[in-house]
Amino acid sequence: IYVIYDKETKDTIQKEAYDQPYITICNCIFVLCARTNFNLRTEFSIPQYEQPSSYFSRLWDSPKPDRLLWSTRQTYVALGFIIAACAEESIPCVSVDAFHSESIASLLDLPSHVVPTALLTIGAPD
C-alpha cells in the first residue's frame, strides 16, 4: 500500500482516473498493489494436514497472469478491511477502480512486479 498526500501527485492520479473529482479533494489516497514475484509453498511440513487441493497446486505453479489474479483478489480483501475501519471511525472514503494502472505504476516508479489494483480516497476537505 502506498499513501499519497501531495497535491501534485493527486492531480496526476486524477487525470489517470478519468477526472474523478474526489481524488483531489480527499486528504490522502491509498494505492493498493498486487505483487507477482512471490513463491508459495505447495507442500506442508506438518503431517496431519492434507496436501493442497489440485486447484491450489495449479495456481501456485501457474504462469504470472494467474498469480496476478490471485494477488489482486488479496488486495481487495485488504481494501474491504480498510473501508470497514474507516466506517468504524466515521472517516469518509471512496474506492476507485477506474484508472490506468500502468500510468499509476509509472508515476510512482513502481518495480515491474508491483501492480496497482485499487485506489481508495480517504478523508474529506476541511
C-alpha positions in Angstrom: 0.0 0.0 0.0 1.3 3.4 -1.0 -0.1 6.5 0.6 -0.3 9.7 -1.4 -0.7 13.1 0.3 0.8 15.7 -2.0 -1.4 17.7 -4.3 0.7 17.4 -7.5 0.6 13.6 -7.4 -3.1 13.5 -6.6 -3.7 15.9 -9.6 -1.8 13.5 -11.9 -3.6 10.5 -10.5 -6.9 12.2 -11.1 -6.1 12.6 -14.8 -5.3 8.8 -14.9 -8.6 8.0 -13.1 -10.9 9.7 -15.6 -11.0 13.0 -13.7 -13.0 11.7 -10.8 -13.3 14.7 -8.5 -13.0 13.1 -5.1 -9.4 12.2 -5.9 -8.2 15.7 -5.5 -10.4 16.7 -2.6 -9.5 13.8 -0.3 -6.9 14.0 2.4 -4.9 11.1 1.0 -5.1 8.3 -1.5 -4.2 4.7 -0.7 -2.8 2.8 -3.7 -3.2 -0.9 -3.1 -0.9 -3.0 -5.2 -0.6 -6.7 -6.1 2.8 -8.4 -6.3 3.6 -11.0 -8.9 7.0 -12.2 -7.7 6.0 -14.4 -4.9 6.6 -18.1 -4.3 4.1 -20.1 -2.4 4.7 -23.5 -0.7 2.8 -26.4 -2.2 3.8 -28.9 0.5 3.1 -28.7 4.2 5.6 -29.9 6.7 3.0 -30.8 9.3 1.9 -34.4 8.5 -1.7 -34.2 9.8 -2.6 -31.6 7.1 -3.5 -32.8 3.7 -1.7 -31.6 0.6 -3.3 -28.6 -1.1 -6.1 -29.3 -3.5 -5.3 -29.7 -7.2 -6.7 -26.2 -7.8 -4.3 -24.6 -5.4 -1.4 -26.6 -6.7 -2.1 -25.5 -10.2 -2.5 -21.9 -9.0 0.8 -21.8 -7.2 2.6 -23.4 -10.2 0.8 -21.3 -12.8 2.2 -18.6 -15.0 2.4 -15.0 -13.9 -1.2 -13.9 -15.0 -2.9 -16.3 -12.6 -0.6 -15.2 -9.8 -1.6 -11.6 -10.6 -5.3 -12.5 -10.4 -4.8 -14.3 -7.1 -2.7 -11.4 -5.7 -5.3 -8.8 -6.9 -8.0 -10.6 -5.1 -6.0 -10.4 -1.9 -5.7 -6.6 -2.3 -9.5 -6.4 -2.4 -9.6 -8.3 0.9 -7.3 -5.6 2.4 -9.4 -2.9 0.7 -12.5 -4.3 2.4 -10.9 -4.2 5.8 -9.7 -0.6 5.3 -13.1 0.5 4.3 -14.7 -1.2 7.3 -12.1 0.5 9.6 -12.9 3.9 8.0 -16.6 3.3 8.6 -16.0 2.3 12.2 -14.2 5.7 12.7 -16.7 7.7 10.6 -13.9 8.6 8.1 -15.2 9.2 4.6 -13.6 7.1 1.9 -14.3 6.2 -1.7 -13.0 3.2 -3.6 -11.7 3.9 -7.1 -11.5 1.1 -9.6 -11.4 3.0 -12.9 -7.9 4.1 -13.5 -4.9 3.4 -15.8 -2.8 1.0 -13.7 0.3 1.3 -15.9 0.3 5.1 -15.7 -0.1 5.0 -11.9 2.8 2.4 -11.7 5.0 4.7 -13.8 4.0 7.8 -11.8 5.0 6.1 -8.5 8.1 4.5 -10.1 7.0 1.0 -9.0 9.0 -2.1 -9.9 7.5 -4.3 -12.6 6.4 -6.9 -10.2 4.2 -4.4 -8.3 0.8 -3.7 -10.0 -1.6 -1.0 -8.7 -5.0 -2.7 -8.4 -7.2 -0.3 -6.4 -7.3 3.2 -5.2 -9.0 4.4 -2.0 -9.5 8.1 -1.3 -9.7 8.8 2.4 -10.9 11.9 4.2 -12.9 14.9 3.1 -11.9 18.5 2.6 -11.6 20.5 5.8 
